Amino acid sequence: MNRPRLFLLDDDPDFCADLEAVLGSRYNIDMAHDGETGLQKIGAAIPDVVLLDVEFENSDMNGVQILDKIRAMDNPPPVIMLSGRTRVSTVVEAMKLGAFHYVIKPADPPELFNLVERALVAGRNKRQILAQRGELGRLTGSFICGDEKMFRVLEQADMVASTTATVLITGETGTGKEMVARRIHEGSNFCTGPYVGINCSAIPAELIESEIFGHGKGAFTGAQSRMGKLELAAGGTLFMDEVGEAPLSLQVKLLRALGEKRYVRLGENVEREVECRIVAATSRDLTKAIADGDFREDLYYRLNIYRIQLPRLADRPGDLMPLARHFLDQYAAENAKPIAGFSQAAEERIMVEPWTGNVRELRNFVERAVINCQGGLIGLGDMFGGESSGNGTAADGSGEECETTTLKAATDRAKEMRERRYCSNRLREASGNVSRAAAASGVLRQSFQRKLKDLGLDPDDFKSS
């Protein structure tokens, strides 16, 4: 089995030799002592992890400038910064540029091993996601998915995109209806035209007709001539979200526009042609709305030429972790946090949550978890300990669990939260010194380190400034 490849870029040959002696038992080591040589070697054969010195003597570039050039490479490796001095401003700058983490010299070997392993995990996760996106790129495009149900949805979208048929997309709020609409537009003959969206539930009934069809000068007090969404979408696609909430007065005019391909602006008598494709979406059961007298049956059949039903996120288990990791990458980068992934307990909880808010809810939980996370992995408490989740968990984790939560899930969650609080307190008391924290806990240092890794806690976050 090939060993991971580490690259040491430091202008001190003796320090590099010492690191090679320590790390060489587990990793293949290459090194350079100046920035230009190091960048050439790293670019020629991308290593798995780079350990980069912050300060370079007699060099045109410092470590932060070298880091910037490494991050500009295709598929750059994780970079751990090495510093002989605790310079907060330099560390902050390096983290903003995308450094995975930093180590203050002299490095404690066990902690360095732990940090390198975390960087390797982060690198592997990133490569797996990129590989998956590459393999599925033809089918998924900008979509992040891994479930067979969504593959079929995308196949439907691609098949109908090349036609001129009106499409009705149905599904719960947050399942991705607008993304499917955009995919249809981008794969259609209308793709060179504009994509215009309107949410029928977000506009007052007395204004929505004007928004869609436009109005003429003097249509109402102070009105000037104005184009509606139908005109703005000429040559492209008009996406009507939550069409099930459209008032009946609008439905009549919309039916005529779809049937005769003509419409009239509010306050005018001039007929204009509809020159765009209509894609509609709704989270409402339109057959029930028809039975209740809230939606016209003839309009339903006009819209429902081709229907795409989006499944709930809970019914697409193969999408859960690809989406969660995508959102983690996005928000970790935005917040300059070197988070490698999710703890096993967090992943298990993600897979059993009901996600009643679908993709939108998952995205919000991951963003909150990134903000809460103080270590290299998102723990159960980071993601689910901050406020009520879909299964009814109490905000502080101390309240009762919803009846739908299994006893094992509730027990595991409570156990991890207790362990996280306990280990955080010991590290805080020991100012981040793992040996002292382990001794105070009555366990071996190695056992304590393993527990910290499982919980996603980084001792460096507890060191005194």
C-alpha positions as CSV (number, residue, x, y, z in Angstrom):
1,M,0.0,0.0,0.0
2,N,1.4,3.4,-1.0
3,R,2.2,5.7,1.9
4,P,0.9,9.3,2.0
5,R,3.3,11.8,0.5
6,L,4.4,14.8,2.6
7,F,6.3,17.8,1.4
8,L,8.4,19.9,3.8
9,L,9.1,23.5,2.7
10,D,11.4,25.2,5.2
11,D,14.6,27.2,4.9
12,D,16.1,25.4,7.9
13,P,17.7,22.1,6.7
14,D,18.3,20.8,10.2
15,F,14.6,21.3,11.1
16,C,13.6,19.5,8.0
17,A,15.9,16.6,8.8
18,D,14.4,16.4,12.3
19,L,10.9,16.4,10.9
20,E,11.8,13.7,8.4
21,A,13.2,11.5,11.2
22,V,9.9,11.9,13.1
23,L,7.5,11.6,10.2
24,G,9.4,9.3,7.9
25,S,8.3,6.2,9.7
26,R,4.7,6.8,8.5
27,Y,5.0,9.0,5.4
28,N,7.1,9.4,2.3
29,I,8.9,12.7,2.6
30,D,10.2,15.2,0.0
31,M,11.5,18.7,0.8
32,A,12.9,21.9,-0.4
33,H,14.5,24.9,1.4
34,D,13.5,27.8,-0.9
35,G,10.2,28.9,-2.3
36,E,10.9,28.6,-6.0
37,T,12.2,25.1,-5.8
38,G,9.4,24.1,-3.5
39,L,6.7,25.4,-5.8
40,Q,8.3,23.7,-8.8
41,K,8.3,20.3,-7.0
42,I,4.9,20.7,-5.6
43,G,3.5,21.7,-9.0
44,A,5.2,18.7,-10.7
45,A,3.9,16.1,-8.3
46,I,1.1,17.3,-6.0
47,P,1.8,15.8,-2.5
48,D,-0.9,14.8,-0.1
49,V,0.0,17.4,2.5
50,V,2.5,20.3,2.6
51,L,4.2,21.5,5.8
52,L,5.2,25.1,5.1
53,D,7.3,27.5,7.1
54,V,5.9,31.0,7.7
55,E,9.3,32.8,7.9
56,F,11.9,32.5,5.2
57,E,15.3,34.1,5.5
58,N,17.0,35.6,2.4
59,S,14.0,34.8,0.1
60,D,11.8,36.9,-2.2
61,M,8.7,35.2,-0.8
62,N,7.5,34.5,2.7
63,G,5.4,31.5,3.7
64,V,2.1,33.3,3.2
65,Q,3.0,34.3,-0.3
66,I,4.1,30.8,-1.1
67,L,0.8,29.5,0.4
68,D,-1.1,31.8,-2.0
69,K,0.7,30.3,-5.0
70,I,0.0,26.8,-3.8
71,R,-3.7,27.5,-3.3
72,A,-3.8,28.8,-6.9
73,M,-2.7,25.4,-8.3
74,D,-5.2,22.9,-9.7
75,N,-6.5,20.6,-6.8
76,P,-4.1,22.1,-4.2
77,P,-3.1,19.9,-1.3
78,P,-3.9,20.8,2.4
79,V,-1.2,23.1,3.8
80,I,-0.1,23.2,7.4
81,M,1.8,26.3,8.4
82,L,4.9,26.1,10.7
83,S,5.8,29.1,12.7
84,G,8.7,29.8,15.1
85,R,6.8,32.7,16.6
86,T,3.2,33.2,17.6
87,R,2.2,35.9,15.2
88,V,-1.6,36.2,15.3
89,S,-1.8,38.5,12.3
90,T,0.2,36.1,10.1
91,V,-1.8,33.1,11.3
92,V,-5.1,34.8,10.5
93,E,-3.8,35.8,7.1
94,A,-2.7,32.3,6.4
95,M,-6.1,30.8,7.5
96,K,-7.9,33.3,5.3
97,L,-5.8,32.2,2.3
98,G,-6.9,28.6,2.9
99,A,-4.2,27.1,5.2
100,F,-5.5,23.9,6.8
101,H,-4.0,24.7,10.2
102,Y,-0.8,25.9,11.8
103,V,1.8,24.5,14.2
104,I,4.1,26.5,16.6
105,K,7.7,25.3,16.5
106,P,9.0,23.1,18.1
107,A,6.1,20.8,17.0
108,D,5.0,18.1,19.5
109,P,5.2,14.8,17.4
110,P,1.9,13.2,18.6
111,E,0.0,16.5,17.9
112,L,1.8,16.9,14.5
113,F,0.9,13.3,13.6
114,N,-2.7,14.0,14.5
115,L,-2.9,17.2,12.5
116,V,-1.3,15.5,9.4
117,E,-3.8,12.7,9.6
118,R,-6.7,15.2,9.8
119,A,-5.3,17.0,6.8
120,L,-5.0,13.7,4.9
121,V,-8.7,13.0,5.7
122,A,-9.7,16.4,4.4
123,G,-7.7,15.9,1.2
124,R,-9.2,12.5,0.6
125,N,-12.7,13.8,1.2
126,K,-12.1,16.6,-1.3
127,R,-10.7,14.2,-3.9
128,Q,-13.6,11.8,-3.5
129,I,-16.1,14.7,-4.0
130,L,-14.3,16.0,-7.1
131,A,-14.0,12.4,-8.5
132,Q,-17.7,11.8,-7.9
133,R,-18.6,15.1,-9.5
134,G,-16.4,14.2,-12.5
135,E,-18.0,10.8,-13.0
136,L,-21.5,12.2,-12.6
137,G,-20.8,15.5,-14.2
138,R,-22.4,14.6,-17.5
139,L,-25.7,13.7,-15.8
140,T,-25.7,15.9,-12.7
141,G,-24.0,19.1,-13.9
142,S,-24.3,21.7,-11.2
143,F,-26.4,19.3,-9.1
144,I,-24.9,17.7,-6.0
145,C,-26.6,14.3,-5.7
146,G,-25.9,10.6,-5.3
147,D,-29.4,9.0,-5.2
148,E,-31.0,7.0,-7.9
149,K,-34.3,8.9,-7.5
150,M,-32.6,12.2,-8.3
151,F,-30.7,10.8,-11.2
152,R,-34.1,9.8,-12.7
153,V,-35.4,13.4,-12.1
154,L,-32.4,14.9,-13.9
155,E,-32.9,12.5,-16.8
156,Q,-36.5,13.6,-17.1
157,A,-35.4,17.3,-17.0
158,D,-32.8,16.7,-19.7
159,M,-35.3,14.8,-21.9
160,V,-38.0,17.6,-21.7
161,A,-35.5,20.4,-22.0
162,S,-35.1,20.0,-25.7
163,T,-38.8,20.4,-26.3
164,T,-41.1,23.4,-26.1
165,A,-43.6,21.7,-23.7
166,T,-44.8,23.5,-20.6
167,V,-43.4,21.8,-17.5
168,L,-45.0,21.4,-14.1
169,I,-42.5,20.7,-11.3
170,T,-44.1,19.4,-8.0
171,G,-42.6,18.6,-4.6
172,E,-42.3,19.9,-1.1
173,T,-40.7,23.2,-0.3
174,G,-36.9,23.0,-0.3
175,T,-36.6,20.0,-2.6
176,G,-34.9,21.9,-5.4
177,K,-37.7,22.8,-7.8
178,E,-36.1,26.0,-9.0
179,M,-32.8,24.2,-9.7
180,V,-34.6,21.7,-11.9
181,A,-36.3,24.7,-13.7
182,R,-32.9,26.3,-14.3
183,R,-31.5,23.0,-15.6
184,I,-34.4,22.8,-18.1
185,H,-33.8,26.3,-19.2
186,E,-30.0,25.8,-19.6
187,G,-30.6,22.6,-21.7
188,S,-33.2,24.1,-23.9
189,N,-33.3,26.0,-27.2
190,F,-34.2,29.0,-25.0
191,C,-30.9,28.9,-23.1
192,T,-29.6,32.0,-24.9
193,G,-32.6,34.0,-23.7
194,P,-33.2,35.3,-20.2
195,Y,-34.3,33.2,-17.2
196,V,-37.0,35.1,-15.3
197,G,-38.5,33.9,-12.1
198,I,-41.6,35.0,-10.1
199,N,-43.0,33.6,-6.9
200,C,-46.8,33.7,-7.0
201,S,-47.2,33.4,-3.3
202,A,-44.9,36.4,-2.5
203,I,-46.9,39.0,-4.4
204,P,-50.2,40.5,-3.3
205,A,-53.2,39.4,-5.4
206,E,-53.9,43.0,-6.5
207,L,-50.4,43.4,-7.9
208,I,-49.6,40.0,-9.4
209,E,-51.4,40.5,-12.7
210,S,-49.4,43.6,-13.4
211,E,-46.2,41.8,-12.4
212,I,-46.8,39.0,-14.9
213,F,-48.5,40.9,-17.8
214,G,-47.3,44.4,-17.3
215,H,-49.4,47.5,-17.4
216,G,-50.0,50.5,-19.6
217,K,-49.7,54.2,-18.8
218,G,-52.6,55.3,-16.7
219,A,-53.7,51.8,-15.8
220,F,-54.0,53.1,-12.3
221,T,-53.1,56.4,-10.6
222,G,-49.6,57.5,-11.4
223,A,-48.9,54.4,-13.6
224,Q,-46.3,54.6,-16.3
225,S,-46.0,51.9,-19.1
226,R,-44.1,48.9,-17.7
227,M,-43.2,45.4,-19.1
228,G,-44.3,42.4,-17.2
229,K,-42.4,39.1,-16.5
230,L,-43.8,37.6,-19.8
231,E,-42.1,40.3,-21.8
232,L,-38.9,40.3,-19.8
233,A,-38.6,36.6,-20.5
234,A,-39.0,36.9,-24.3
235,G,-36.8,34.4,-26.0
236,G,-36.1,32.6,-22.7
237,T,-37.9,30.9,-19.8
238,L,-40.5,32.2,-17.3
239,F,-40.4,30.2,-14.1
240,M,-43.6,30.6,-12.1
241,D,-42.9,29.3,-8.6
242,E,-45.8,28.4,-6.3
243,V,-48.3,28.7,-9.1
244,G,-50.9,26.9,-6.9
245,E,-51.2,30.1,-4.9
246,A,-52.1,32.3,-7.9
247,P,-55.5,34.0,-7.4
248,L,-58.4,32.8,-9.6
249,S,-58.6,36.1,-11.5
250,L,-55.0,35.6,-12.6
251,Q,-55.6,31.9,-13.5
252,V,-58.2,32.9,-16.1
253,K,-55.8,35.2,-17.9
254,L,-52.9,32.8,-17.6
255,L,-55.0,30.1,-19.2
256,R,-55.6,32.3,-22.2
257,A,-52.0,33.2,-22.5
258,L,-51.0,29.6,-22.5
259,G,-53.8,28.5,-24.8
260,E,-53.7,31.3,-27.4
261,K,-50.1,32.4,-26.9
262,R,-51.4,36.0,-26.5
263,Y,-52.0,38.4,-23.6
264,V,-52.9,42.0,-22.9
265,R,-51.2,44.4,-20.5
266,L,-53.3,45.8,-17.7
267,G,-55.0,48.9,-18.8
268,E,-54.3,48.3,-22.6
269,N,-56.2,46.8,-25.5
270,V,-53.2,45.7,-27.6
271,E,-52.6,42.0,-27.8
272,R,-49.0,40.8,-27.5
273,E,-47.6,37.4,-28.3
274,V,-46.1,35.1,-25.6
275,E,-42.6,34.4,-26.8
276,C,-41.2,32.4,-23.9
277,R,-41.3,29.0,-22.4
278,I,-43.3,28.5,-19.2
279,V,-42.1,26.3,-16.4
280,A,-44.3,26.2,-13.3
281,A,-43.8,24.7,-9.9
282,T,-45.9,24.1,-6.8
283,S,-45.6,22.5,-3.4
284,R,-49.4,22.3,-3.2
285,D,-51.6,19.3,-4.1
286,L,-53.3,20.8,-7.2
287,T,-55.9,18.0,-7.5
288,K,-57.0,18.9,-3.9
289,A,-57.0,22.6,-4.8
290,I,-59.2,21.9,-7.8
291,A,-61.6,19.9,-5.6
292,D,-61.7,22.8,-3.1
293,G,-62.4,25.3,-5.9
294,D,-59.1,27.1,-5.5
295,F,-57.5,26.1,-8.8
296,R,-58.9,25.8,-12.3
297,E,-58.9,22.3,-13.7
298,D,-58.4,23.6,-17.3
299,L,-55.3,25.5,-16.2
300,Y,-54.0,22.5,-14.4
301,Y,-54.1,20.5,-17.7
302,R,-52.4,23.3,-19.6
303,L,-49.6,23.4,-17.1
304,N,-49.3,19.7,-16.6
305,I,-48.1,18.8,-20.2
306,Y,-45.0,17.3,-18.7
307,R,-44.7,16.7,-14.9
308,I,-41.6,16.2,-12.8
309,Q,-42.2,15.1,-9.2
310,L,-39.3,15.8,-6.8
311,P,-39.0,13.4,-3.9
312,R,-38.5,14.5,-0.3
313,L,-34.9,14.6,0.9
314,A,-35.7,11.9,3.4
315,D,-36.6,9.6,0.5
316,R,-33.3,10.3,-1.2
317,P,-30.7,8.9,1.4
318,G,-28.0,8.8,-1.3
319,D,-28.1,12.6,-1.5
320,L,-27.7,13.3,2.2
321,M,-23.9,13.1,2.7
322,P,-22.9,14.5,-0.8
323,L,-25.1,17.5,0.0
324,A,-23.9,17.8,3.6
325,R,-20.2,17.7,2.4
326,H,-20.9,20.2,-0.3
327,F,-22.4,22.7,2.1
328,L,-19.6,22.0,4.6
329,D,-16.9,22.8,1.9
330,Q,-18.8,26.0,1.0
331,Y,-19.4,27.4,4.4
332,A,-16.0,26.3,5.8
333,A,-14.3,28.2,2.9
334,E,-16.5,31.3,3.5
335,N,-15.7,31.3,7.2
336,A,-12.0,30.4,6.8
337,K,-12.4,27.3,9.0
338,P,-10.2,24.2,8.4
339,I,-12.9,21.6,9.0
340,A,-12.1,18.2,7.5
341,G,-15.6,16.6,7.7
342,F,-18.2,15.2,10.1
343,S,-17.7,12.9,13.1
344,Q,-19.1,9.4,12.7
345,A,-21.9,10.2,15.2
346,A,-22.8,13.4,13.3
347,E,-23.0,11.4,10.0
348,E,-25.1,8.8,11.5
349,R,-27.5,11.4,12.9
350,I,-27.7,13.2,9.5
351,M,-28.8,9.9,7.9
352,V,-31.7,9.3,10.3
353,E,-33.0,12.9,10.6
354,P,-36.5,13.4,8.9
355,W,-35.3,16.7,7.3
356,T,-38.9,18.0,7.0
357,G,-37.5,21.2,5.5
358,N,-35.6,19.2,2.9
359,V,-32.4,20.5,1.3
360,R,-32.9,24.0,2.7
361,E,-33.0,22.7,6.2
362,L,-29.9,20.5,5.8
363,R,-28.0,23.5,4.4
364,N,-29.0,25.7,7.4
365,F,-28.0,23.0,9.9
366,V,-24.6,22.6,8.2
367,E,-24.0,26.4,8.1
368,R,-24.8,26.6,11.8
369,A,-22.5,23.6,12.5
370,V,-19.6,25.3,10.8
371,I,-20.1,28.4,12.9
372,N,-20.2,26.3,16.1
373,C,-17.3,24.0,15.3
374,Q,-14.1,24.7,17.2
375,G,-12.2,21.7,16.0
376,G,-11.3,19.8,12.8
377,L,-14.5,17.7,12.6
378,I,-18.1,18.7,13.0
379,G,-19.5,16.9,16.1
380,L,-23.0,15.9,17.0
381,G,-23.3,18.9,19.3
382,D,-22.1,21.4,16.7
383,M,-24.9,20.4,14.3
384,F,-27.8,19.4,16.5
385,G,-27.2,20.9,19.9
386,G,-28.0,24.5,19.1
387,E,-31.8,24.5,18.5
388,S,-34.7,22.3,17.8
389,S,-34.1,20.0,14.9
390,G,-36.7,18.2,12.8
391,N,-37.1,15.4,15.3
392,G,-38.1,17.8,18.2
393,T,-34.8,17.8,20.1
394,A,-34.7,20.5,22.8
395,A,-32.6,23.6,22.1
396,D,-30.0,22.9,24.8
397,G,-30.0,19.2,24.5
398,S,-31.4,18.8,27.9
399,G,-35.1,18.6,27.1
400,E,-37.2,15.7,26.2
401,E,-36.8,14.0,22.8
402,C,-39.7,13.8,20.4
403,E,-41.5,10.5,20.3
404,T,-40.2,9.7,16.9
405,T,-36.6,9.8,18.1
406,T,-35.2,6.4,18.8
407,L,-33.8,5.6,22.2
408,K,-30.4,4.8,20.8
409,A,-30.2,8.1,18.9
410,A,-31.2,10.1,22.0
411,T,-28.7,8.2,24.1
412,D,-25.9,8.6,21.6
413,R,-26.6,12.3,21.3
414,A,-26.7,12.9,25.1
415,K,-23.5,10.8,25.5
416,E,-21.5,12.7,22.9
417,M,-22.6,16.1,24.3
418,R,-21.5,15.1,27.8
419,E,-18.2,13.8,26.5
420,R,-17.7,17.0,24.5
421,R,-18.4,19.2,27.5
422,Y,-16.1,17.2,29.7
423,C,-13.2,17.1,27.3
424,S,-13.5,20.8,26.5
425,N,-13.4,21.6,30.2
426,R,-10.3,19.5,30.8
427,L,-8.5,21.1,27.8
428,R,-9.5,24.6,28.9
429,E,-8.2,23.9,32.4
430,A,-4.9,22.6,31.0
431,S,-4.6,25.5,28.5
432,G,-4.7,23.0,25.6
433,N,-2.0,20.7,27.0
434,V,-3.1,17.2,26.0
435,S,-0.9,15.4,28.5
436,R,-2.2,17.4,31.5
437,A,-5.8,17.1,30.3
438,A,-5.4,13.3,29.9
439,A,-3.9,13.0,33.4
440,A,-6.7,15.0,34.9
441,S,-9.2,12.7,33.1
442,G,-7.5,9.6,34.4
443,V,-6.8,8.1,31.0
444,L,-3.8,7.5,28.8
445,R,-2.7,10.4,26.5
446,Q,-3.3,8.2,23.4
447,S,-6.8,7.4,24.5
448,F,-7.6,11.0,25.2
449,Q,-6.3,12.0,21.8
450,R,-8.5,9.5,20.0
451,K,-11.5,10.8,21.9
452,L,-10.7,14.4,20.9
453,K,-10.4,13.3,17.3
454,D,-13.8,11.5,17.5
455,L,-15.4,14.7,19.0
456,G,-13.7,17.0,16.5
457,L,-11.9,19.0,19.3
458,D,-8.6,20.6,18.5
459,P,-6.3,21.2,21.6
460,D,-4.8,24.3,19.9
461,D,-8.2,26.0,20.2
462,F,-7.8,25.9,24.0
463,K,-4.3,27.2,24.3
464,S,-3.7,30.4,26.2
465,S,-2.7,33.3,24.0
